[in-house]
Amino acid sequence: MINDENIIKNIEEKAKKIRRYVINMIYEAGSGHPGGSLSCVDIITTLYFHIMMHDPLEPKWEDRDRFILSKGHAAPALYATLAEAGYFPVEELKTLRKFGSRLQGHPEAKLLPGIEFSTGSLGQGLSVGAGIALNTKLEKKDFRTYVLLGDGEIEEGQVWEAALFANHNKLNNLTAIIDRNRYQIDGKTEEILSLEPLEDKWRAFGWNVLTTDGHNIRDLINMFEKIKTNSGKKPTVIIANTIKGRGISFMEGDNNWHGKSPSKEEYELAIKEL
């Protein structure tokens, strides 16, 4: 259990800063996905600034932990985190979605350091993560792989094929995190294609299942640390209950902010709140 309040406070401040970056980027671009980017900021921030082994000065370090953003439309959250961590200059964030930019609307591994796999077509990330995790075991390495999925995304059949594969191969070095903000582009997940009982489904596929508040840094740290010490043979999924648009009052829980940029007035209000 983490007891150092300074560590928690530092990550909380990082998350707030990254949310400001996200809103700045999307406003500057005039397009993007603020809702789903803001809902996963605390998860990504906790991973990069406390949990994962990685080196911004050596992005291809062989023994680094791997992170796959399967919900690729939340790229602003990942870009902002990578820039804050030192993978590329923060100033480059303002080029999001602009012609010739390395910061495309969805992550492009060939363009930007720190991107492990190009994502955007939903449902593929867990398959990639499972493949990496299996190779890790075959090569007798110790690094871990983390895959962040949207809850609407897990309606894709490929996700469940990957879940079967991961359990069959006892990939206890693989962690899936579900950004459970309960919305997808067309509305509420439970109205479009019900996911519940979600915990039972993952258990039935042979996974170790944990549930947490996806905005509570202390709980996230404790959960990730617990997984590291897990001596079992199952992959782990964390169902992280989150709020779409987290951190900006008029965006929170409002699916109209799934994929649009704020106006000048909305932008100024959002930055003030953050």
C-alpha positions as CSV (number, residue, x, y, z in Angstrom):
1,M,0.0,0.0,0.0
2,I,1.4,3.4,-1.0
3,N,1.7,5.8,2.0
4,D,3.8,8.6,0.4
5,E,1.3,11.5,-0.1
6,N,3.9,13.5,-2.0
7,I,4.0,10.8,-4.7
8,I,0.2,10.8,-5.0
9,K,0.1,14.6,-5.1
10,N,2.8,14.8,-7.7
11,I,0.9,12.4,-10.0
12,E,-2.4,14.3,-9.4
13,E,-0.7,17.5,-10.5
14,K,0.8,15.8,-13.5
15,A,-2.7,14.6,-14.5
16,K,-4.1,18.1,-14.2
17,K,-1.3,19.5,-16.3
18,I,-1.9,16.8,-18.9
19,R,-5.6,17.6,-19.0
20,R,-4.7,21.2,-19.8
21,Y,-2.4,20.0,-22.6
22,V,-5.3,17.8,-24.0
23,I,-7.7,20.7,-24.1
24,N,-5.1,23.1,-25.6
25,M,-4.2,20.5,-28.3
26,I,-7.8,19.8,-29.3
27,Y,-8.7,23.5,-29.3
28,E,-5.7,24.4,-31.4
29,A,-6.5,21.5,-33.9
30,G,-10.2,22.4,-34.1
31,S,-11.0,18.7,-33.8
32,G,-10.4,15.6,-31.6
33,H,-11.8,13.5,-28.9
34,P,-11.8,15.3,-25.5
35,G,-14.3,13.1,-23.7
36,G,-12.5,9.8,-24.0
37,S,-9.1,11.4,-23.7
38,L,-9.9,13.1,-20.4
39,S,-11.5,9.9,-18.9
40,C,-8.2,8.0,-19.2
41,V,-5.7,10.6,-18.2
42,D,-5.3,9.4,-14.6
43,I,-4.7,5.8,-15.7
44,I,-2.0,6.7,-18.3
45,T,-0.3,9.3,-16.0
46,T,-0.1,6.7,-13.1
47,L,1.5,4.2,-15.5
48,Y,4.1,6.5,-17.0
49,F,5.1,8.4,-13.9
50,H,5.1,5.7,-11.3
51,I,4.4,2.1,-12.5
52,M,6.1,1.4,-15.8
53,M,9.8,0.9,-16.6
54,H,10.7,3.1,-19.5
55,D,13.3,5.6,-20.7
56,P,12.4,8.6,-22.8
57,L,16.0,8.9,-23.9
58,E,16.0,5.3,-25.1
59,P,12.5,4.7,-26.4
60,K,13.5,1.3,-27.9
61,W,15.2,0.0,-24.7
62,E,14.6,-3.7,-25.0
63,D,13.5,-4.3,-21.4
64,R,11.0,-1.4,-21.2
65,D,7.4,-2.1,-20.2
66,R,5.1,-1.8,-23.2
67,F,1.9,0.4,-23.3
68,I,-0.7,-0.1,-26.1
69,L,-3.4,2.6,-26.5
70,S,-6.0,0.3,-28.1
71,K,-8.6,3.1,-28.0
72,G,-6.5,5.1,-30.4
73,H,-8.8,8.1,-30.6
74,A,-7.7,9.1,-27.1
75,A,-4.3,9.9,-28.6
76,P,-4.2,13.4,-27.1
77,A,-3.9,11.9,-23.6
78,L,-1.0,9.7,-24.6
79,Y,0.8,12.4,-26.6
80,A,0.5,14.8,-23.7
81,T,1.9,12.2,-21.3
82,L,4.8,11.3,-23.6
83,A,5.7,14.9,-24.1
84,E,5.6,15.6,-20.3
85,A,7.7,12.5,-19.7
86,G,10.4,13.8,-22.2
87,Y,9.9,11.7,-25.3
88,F,9.6,14.9,-27.5
89,P,9.2,18.6,-26.9
90,V,6.0,19.8,-25.2
91,E,5.8,22.6,-27.8
92,E,5.1,20.0,-30.5
93,L,1.7,19.2,-28.9
94,K,0.2,22.2,-30.6
95,T,0.7,20.5,-34.0
96,L,-1.9,17.9,-33.3
97,R,-3.8,16.8,-36.4
98,K,-2.0,19.4,-38.6
99,F,-0.6,18.6,-42.0
100,G,2.9,17.1,-41.7
101,S,2.7,16.6,-37.9
102,R,4.0,13.5,-36.1
103,L,0.9,13.8,-33.9
104,Q,-1.8,12.3,-36.1
105,G,-5.4,11.9,-35.0
106,H,-4.5,8.3,-34.0
107,P,-1.1,7.1,-32.8
108,E,1.4,6.3,-35.6
109,A,4.3,4.1,-34.4
110,K,6.6,5.0,-37.3
111,L,6.3,8.7,-36.7
112,L,6.6,9.3,-32.9
113,P,9.0,7.9,-30.2
114,G,7.1,6.1,-27.4
115,I,4.3,4.7,-29.6
116,E,4.5,0.9,-29.6
117,F,1.8,0.2,-32.1
118,S,-0.4,2.2,-34.5
119,T,-4.0,2.1,-33.3
120,G,-7.3,3.6,-34.3
121,S,-9.2,0.6,-35.8
122,L,-10.8,-0.5,-32.6
123,G,-10.5,-4.0,-31.1
124,Q,-6.9,-4.8,-32.2
125,G,-4.8,-3.6,-29.2
126,L,-5.3,-6.6,-26.9
127,S,-4.3,-9.0,-29.6
128,V,-1.0,-7.0,-30.1
129,G,-0.5,-6.9,-26.3
130,A,-1.0,-10.6,-26.0
131,G,1.5,-11.3,-28.8
132,I,4.1,-9.1,-27.1
133,A,3.4,-10.7,-23.7
134,L,3.8,-14.2,-25.2
135,N,7.1,-13.3,-26.9
136,T,8.3,-11.8,-23.6
137,K,7.8,-15.2,-22.0
138,L,9.4,-17.1,-24.9
139,E,12.5,-14.9,-24.6
140,K,12.5,-15.2,-20.8
141,K,12.2,-11.4,-20.3
142,D,10.6,-9.7,-17.3
143,F,8.9,-6.6,-18.7
144,R,5.2,-6.2,-18.6
145,T,2.6,-5.1,-21.2
146,Y,-0.3,-2.8,-20.5
147,V,-3.3,-2.4,-22.9
148,L,-5.9,0.4,-22.5
149,L,-9.3,-0.4,-24.1
150,G,-12.5,1.6,-24.3
151,D,-15.6,0.0,-23.0
152,G,-17.4,0.5,-26.3
153,E,-14.4,-1.0,-28.0
154,I,-14.8,-4.3,-26.1
155,E,-17.9,-5.0,-28.1
156,E,-15.5,-6.1,-30.8
157,G,-15.2,-9.9,-31.2
158,Q,-11.5,-9.7,-31.7
159,V,-11.1,-8.5,-28.1
160,W,-12.6,-11.8,-26.8
161,E,-10.5,-13.9,-29.1
162,A,-7.4,-12.2,-27.6
163,A,-8.8,-12.8,-24.1
164,L,-9.1,-16.5,-24.8
165,F,-5.6,-16.6,-26.2
166,A,-4.1,-14.7,-23.2
167,N,-5.6,-17.1,-20.7
168,H,-4.7,-20.2,-22.7
169,N,-1.0,-19.1,-22.7
170,K,-1.0,-18.0,-19.0
171,L,0.1,-14.5,-19.8
172,N,0.3,-13.2,-16.2
173,N,2.6,-10.4,-17.6
174,L,-0.3,-8.9,-19.5
175,T,-2.7,-6.3,-18.0
176,A,-5.7,-5.0,-19.8
177,I,-7.3,-1.8,-18.4
178,I,-10.9,-0.9,-19.5
179,D,-11.8,2.8,-19.5
180,R,-15.3,2.2,-18.2
181,N,-16.8,5.6,-18.8
182,R,-20.1,3.9,-20.1
183,Y,-20.3,5.8,-23.3
184,Q,-19.3,5.2,-26.9
185,I,-19.8,7.4,-30.0
186,D,-23.5,6.7,-30.4
187,G,-24.5,6.8,-26.8
188,K,-24.5,4.7,-23.6
189,T,-22.8,1.3,-23.9
190,E,-25.6,-0.4,-22.0
191,E,-28.2,0.8,-24.5
192,I,-26.2,0.0,-27.6
193,L,-24.8,-3.5,-26.6
194,S,-25.0,-4.3,-22.9
195,L,-21.7,-5.3,-21.4
196,E,-22.8,-6.3,-17.9
197,P,-22.1,-8.4,-16.0
198,L,-18.7,-7.3,-17.1
199,E,-16.6,-8.8,-14.3
200,D,-18.3,-12.2,-14.7
201,K,-17.6,-12.2,-18.4
202,W,-13.8,-11.7,-17.9
203,R,-13.7,-14.3,-15.1
204,A,-15.4,-16.7,-17.4
205,F,-12.6,-16.1,-19.9
206,G,-10.1,-17.1,-17.2
207,W,-8.8,-13.6,-16.2
208,N,-7.9,-12.2,-12.8
209,V,-10.5,-9.4,-12.5
210,L,-10.0,-6.2,-10.5
211,T,-12.3,-3.1,-10.3
212,T,-11.3,0.4,-9.2
213,D,-12.0,4.1,-9.4
214,G,-10.1,5.1,-12.5
215,H,-9.6,8.6,-11.1
216,N,-8.2,7.6,-7.7
217,I,-4.4,7.8,-8.0
218,R,-3.8,6.0,-4.7
219,D,-6.1,3.1,-5.7
220,L,-4.6,2.9,-9.2
221,I,-1.1,2.7,-7.8
222,N,-2.0,0.0,-5.2
223,M,-3.8,-2.0,-7.9
224,F,-0.9,-1.9,-10.4
225,E,1.6,-2.8,-7.7
226,K,-0.6,-5.7,-6.6
227,I,-0.6,-7.1,-10.1
228,K,3.2,-6.9,-10.3
229,T,3.5,-9.2,-7.3
230,N,0.9,-11.6,-8.6
231,S,2.5,-15.1,-8.7
232,G,-0.5,-16.7,-10.5
233,K,-0.8,-17.7,-14.1
234,K,-3.7,-15.6,-15.2
235,P,-3.7,-12.3,-17.2
236,T,-5.3,-9.4,-15.3
237,V,-8.0,-7.0,-16.3
238,I,-8.7,-3.8,-14.4
239,I,-12.2,-2.4,-14.9
240,A,-11.5,1.3,-14.2
241,N,-14.8,3.2,-13.6
242,T,-14.3,6.6,-15.1
243,I,-16.2,9.7,-16.1
244,K,-16.2,10.8,-19.7
245,G,-14.8,14.4,-19.9
246,R,-13.3,14.1,-16.4
247,G,-12.0,17.4,-15.0
248,I,-14.2,19.8,-16.9
249,S,-17.7,20.3,-15.4
250,F,-19.6,20.9,-18.6
251,M,-18.0,18.0,-20.4
252,E,-18.3,15.4,-17.6
253,G,-20.8,12.7,-18.5
254,D,-21.9,14.5,-21.7
255,N,-21.4,12.3,-24.7
256,N,-21.7,15.3,-27.0
257,W,-18.1,15.8,-26.2
258,H,-17.1,12.5,-27.6
259,G,-15.5,14.0,-30.7
260,K,-15.6,17.8,-31.0
261,S,-13.4,20.8,-30.2
262,P,-14.5,23.5,-27.7
263,S,-15.4,27.0,-28.9
264,K,-13.2,29.9,-27.7
265,E,-15.5,30.6,-24.8
266,E,-15.7,26.9,-23.9
267,Y,-12.0,26.6,-24.1
268,E,-11.3,29.5,-21.8
269,L,-13.8,28.1,-19.3
270,A,-12.2,24.7,-19.4
271,I,-8.7,26.0,-18.9
272,K,-10.0,28.1,-16.0
273,E,-11.5,25.1,-14.3
274,L,-8.3,23.1,-14.8
